[in-house]
């Protein structure tokens, strides 16, 4: 449609596709049973010639603008640009029931959307924008503040301090989403350091648990009496319990 708009016969081509302009026909005199037929270009002039050209161009532009796998599904509609356009529109946009399903899926994906562990800010933003692009295709509307608040809420906990600052100092009703992203991006290095420290702490606790378990197994093997083994088990269980408390606190 954008391409058609800039054409000299753009208005007439659009009318042909929308079916509001009938093809140029020549009708036989009343009282005959013969069907009407379309006049050839060489016998047309003036406005009739423009209308006939527009109808031909409408079909031609469709055929030039679609890939072969779609062409083989609509080539039987070449007699009418309107029929061809309607079939193409149905294939590309889907039926009303299909559209409702797409909208429902989009809304469900929006509600369940969240950042992934170890995912960068850019990766989360790209996935979110891809979802919003589907919203636009299916004519699903969300206010600017809804989109901004949703994006701030889906980030990992390490972003909490910076997202809180965004809500306090920025007017989320007007600021575009990409500006929210660019502002947060300035703090990504600090967030990465926080995440690295957290991962290192978790690794230390896990290593401690593994060490306690290893020591327990070793003592069980070398124990020479039930009393020694019982005391060893008691000590090891207490160490394991403490290590597990540390692990829980870290997470």
Secondary structure, DSSP 8 states (H G I E B T S, - for coil): -HHHHTSTTHHHHHHHHHT-S---EE---TT-----EE--GGG--HHHHHHHHHHHHHHHHHHHTS-HHHHHHHGGGTT-HHHHHHHHHHHHH--HHHHHHHHHHHHHHHHH----TT--HHHHHHHHHHHHHHHHHTT----HHHHHHHHHHSS-GGGHHHHHHHHHHS-TTTS-HHHHHHHHHTTHHHHHHHHHHHHHHHHHHHHHHHHHHHHHHHHHHH--SHHHHHHHHHHHHHHHHHHHHHHHHH-
